[in-house]
Amino acid sequence: MKIIFAGTPEFAATALRALIAAGHEVALVLTQPDRPSGRGMALKPSPVKVVALEAGVEVFQPPTLKDAEAQERVRAVGAEVMVVAAYGLILPQVVLDMPRFGCINIHASLLPRWRGAAPIHRALLAGDAETGIAIMQMEAGLDTGPVLLSQTIPIGDDDTTGTLHDRLAELGGRLVVEAIAALPLPAQTQPAEGVTYAAKIDKAEAAIDWSLPAIEIDRRVRAFNPAPGASFTLGGTLVKVWRATPLAAGSTSGPAQGEPGTVLAADRDGIVVACGEGALRLLELQKAGGKRLPVAQFLAGTVLAAGVVLGAQDAAKTA
C-alpha cells in the first residue's frame, strides 16, 4: 500500500521501521524541521528522518501544513493512507481527507482515556494498572476519532516512562501494520464516558512533594524517568531520583517516623525518607552535573545521615 508517514520522535521511528519492514511503499515521510541540540547547538534530525534517509525515503519537513504549497506536496503523492505517530503538527481537514483511507494515528493509550500529549506519563502518575495502543481514524478533534484496532498491556510496578514507551512503541508498530493490511476496518466510536486528557508534562511537576504518600511519589519517580527526572534539593543542590521503592508505614529501620522529607536512615541499602504516608527508599540518584549513581556510590561522596530534611523548593526551577 502507498503510504505517507508523519512522525518525529523515536516512538514514531519504531512504527516507520515496522512499515518499511512489512514491505509497504512509504512514498513520503513528514517530520518536524531539524532542531538545535547539544552543547554546540548543531542542527539535529529527528529519529524519523534518520530512519527515512537510511531507507532511501523522501523526507518533507514543512513548518506547517496549513499553507497551499505544503498541502499540494502531500496531495501529489497520491497516497492511499497517511500514518501519523507523534508528529507534532496539526493536520488541517483538507489534509485529513486527502488519502483514500484517510489518516490513521498510533496513540499510546486506551482511548478515550488519556487523549493528548503525554499519555504514558499520565497513566503512570495515575497508578493505572494497564494501558495500550489505539489505532485511531483521525478527525479534527484532539484524539476523538473512532478506534480501528487496540490492544492492552499491563503496567508493572517497576515500569518507567522509558520502559513503557519502548513496549508501546513496538506494539504500535505491530498493530499499525496489522491495521493497514486489513483496511478498510470497522470503526468503533469512542464512548463519552471515561474521557481523560494527558496534558503535557511541566518541569514544575518534577519537584518531589514529600507530604504525598510514598506510593504516589514512587509513581512520580517512575513517570519522570527518563525525563525530566523527579528531584529534591539537598543543601541547595539539586538531586534527581531515578529509582526508588515505597515502604509501608512501620516498615522502616531506625526512627519509626518523622516529618515528611526527613531522612530516617541512610546506608548502602538505600536512603529512607519519611513521606506523608509511609516512607520511600531511594536507590539511584544523580547530583546536578554528575552521573546517575547507585545509592552506595552516591553516599560515598555525600554526607547524609538520619534527621536531615530534604527539600523540594526551587527544585524544578534548577532542573
N, C-alpha and C positions, 0 to 999 in steps of 0.2 A: 504494500500500500504506500502511496506517495504521501509523505508526512512533512509538515513544518513542525519543528520543535522549538519551544520557547522556555528558557530557564536560565538560571545564573549560578547558584552555589553547588556544592558537592552533592547535596540531596538530588538535585536535578541531573547532575552529570551521571549519577548512577543509573537513572532511568534512560538517559540518552545511550549509554553503553549497551543497555539491555535491548533497546530498539534496533540498534545497529547490528548487534549480535544475532537478533532474530531474523535479519535479512530484509527489513523494511527499507524502502527508499527514502532516506531522510534528505529531502531536497534543499532545505534551508534551515539554518539554526539562528534564532533570535536570542540575543543575550545582552545584558547591560554593558554599557561602554566600559573600557578598561579604567581602573581606578588607581590612584597613587597608593603605594603600600611600602612598608618597611622604613628603615631609618633614612634611606636616600630618597624616599617618596617617588620611586620609579613607577611607571605605569605597569599594572599587573593585569593580565587577562583573567577572566572568570574561569572557574573549573570547567564549565560547559564549553567555553570557547576552546580551551585546551583539548578537550575530547574531540570536538568537531574538527579542529585543524589536523589532529593526528589521524582522523578517519577520512580526511580529504573532503569534508563537507563545507559548503559555502556558509559564511557567517555574516550576519547583518546586525549592526549594533546601533539602532536609532535611539536618540534620547527620548522620543515619544512616538506613539503610533496614532496620534491624533491628526497629523498632517497628511495631505493627499499624496505626497510623494512616497512617504513610507508605506501607506496603505496600498499604493499601486505596486510597489515592490513585492508585497505579500501576495496580492491578488494574482500577479503574473506567474507565480509558481504553479497555480492550479492544483493545490494540494487537496487530497480527499479528507484529511483531518489535520487539526493542529493539536499537538500535545503540549500542555503547559504545566510547569512544575516550578514554583518559587521563582517566577520570572522577575517580578518587581515593578512591572509597568502595567497600567490599566489598559485593557483591551476594549476599544470602543465597539459598539454594537455592530458597526459595519464590518469590522474585522471578525467578530464572533460568527457572523453569518457567511463568511466567505467560503470555507471548506464545505464539501458535500455533507460530511457528518458533523460539522460544527467544530467547536473547540472543547477538548476534554482536559480536565485538571486532575493532577495527582495530589490529594490533600492528606496530610498526616494526622488525621483524627477520624473518629466515627461520627460523621455528620448526622444531626445538626450540632453535636457537642463540639465546642472549640473551633468555631469559624474564626478566621482571621490569621494574624501574622505569626503567633508563637504557640501553636497547638501542643508541641511536645513539652515545652517548659510548663505550660499551664496545666497539662494533665498530671505532671509530677507534683507541682505545687498543690494541687487539689487533692492529692492522695488517691487518684483514680486507680482502680485495680486492673484496668485494661485500656487499650487504645487500638489503633489500627490504621488502615489506609482506606480512603474512599475515592473511587474513580468517579468523577462528577462531570455531568454535562454543564458547561459554563453558560451563565447568563449574566445580565448586568449587575445583579446584586452581589454582595460580598459572600461568596461560598454558599449561595442559596439554591443553586441548581439541583436538578434531580440526580440521584445516585445511580450509576450504571452497574457498579461492582464494588464490593467491600470485603474486607477480611479483618478479623480481630486478632490481636496478640496480647498476652498478659504483660503487665508491668511488674518486674521483680523488685524485691525490697532493696536490692543493691543497684538498680538501674540508675544511670545518669542521663542527662540530655544527650550526651555523646553516644552512649551505648544504644539508647533507644533510637536516636537519629539513624544510626547505621543499620539497625534491624529494619526500621521502617523504610529506609531508602531502598534496601534490597527487595523488600516486599512490594514497594511501589513499582519498581522496575518489572517484577514478575507479573503483577496484576495489570499494568497498562499494556503489556504485550498480549496477555490473555484477552483483555477487553477489545483491543484493536482487531484481533483475529476473529472476534465474534460480532463485530459491528454489522448491522445496527442492533443494539441491545435494548431491551425494555427498560424504561427509566422509571425509577421509584421516587415520587415526590417526597421531599424531606418533611417529617412531621413538624407541626407547630410547637409541640411540647419538647422540652429538653434542649432548647437553643441556648448556647453559651458562647461568649466571644473571648478569643485569645488575644488580648491586647499585646502590643509589642513590649518587650522587656525594657524597663527603665533601670539604669545603673543604681538608682537610689534604692531599689528593692534588694540589692545585694548586701546591704549593711545588716548584719545579724542583730535582731532584737532578742536579747536573752530572756525577756519576760514571756516569750512564747513557749509553748510546750516543746520538749526536746524532740518529739516525733515530727513536729512541724518544722523546726529548724533543720533537722536532718533532710527533710524534703527539699528545703531551700538549698542546702549544700549540694544535693544531687541535681536539682533543677538548674543551678547556675554553674555546673561543670559540663563543658569546658569554658563557658563564658557567661557572665562577666566574673564569676568566682565569688562565692559568699565570703564576707570579710568582717573583721573586727579590728580594733586598734589596741595596741599594747605599748604603753609608754610613748604614745604619739606616732608609732609606726604601724602602717597598715599590714595586716596579716590576712592572707586568704586561706580558707579551709577547703581542701579538695576531697577529703574523705573523713567520715565520722560515723558514729553509731549511737543511737539513743539508748539510754538506760532508764529502767523504771524507777520510780521513787523508792528509796530504801535499799537500792542495789549497789550503791557506790561504796568504795572503800574510803577510809579516812572520815572526815566530818560528815555527819549524816545529812546536813542541809546547809544552805547558805543563800544569800540574796542572789537573784538572777545575775549571771555574769561572773560570779565568784568561782575561782579555781578551787576545787575540792581535793584534787590530787594531781600530781604531775610526775610521771615516771616513763620508762621506756615502753610501757603498755598503753600509754595514752594520757592526754590531758583531760581530766574530768571537770566539766563546767556545770554549775547549777543553772537550771532553766526555770521558767515559770511553773512547769510541771516536769518532774524527773530531772535527769541530767544528760549531758551529751559528752561522749568520749571522742576527742579529736585525735585523728590518726595520721593525717597527712596535711602539712601546712607549707606556706610559702610567704616569706617576707618580701616586701616591695623591692624589686630589682634582683631578687635571689631566685633560687631554684626550688621546685617542689621537693619537699623532704619528708621521709617518714618521721614520726614523732621523736624517735630516739635520736636521730641526727639533728632534728630541729632543736631539741633541748640541749644537745652538746654545745650549741653556740648561743643559747638563750637562757638566761637565769629566770626561772619561773617556779614559784612554789605555791602551796596551798595558801589561800587568803587573798591572793592578788585578784583584783577585779578587772575584767576585760571590758573594753568599751566598744560602742558602735558609732559614737558621734563622729561625724565627718568621714566615716569610712568610705561611703560611696563617692564623696567629692574627690577623694585622693586615689580612687581606683583607676 
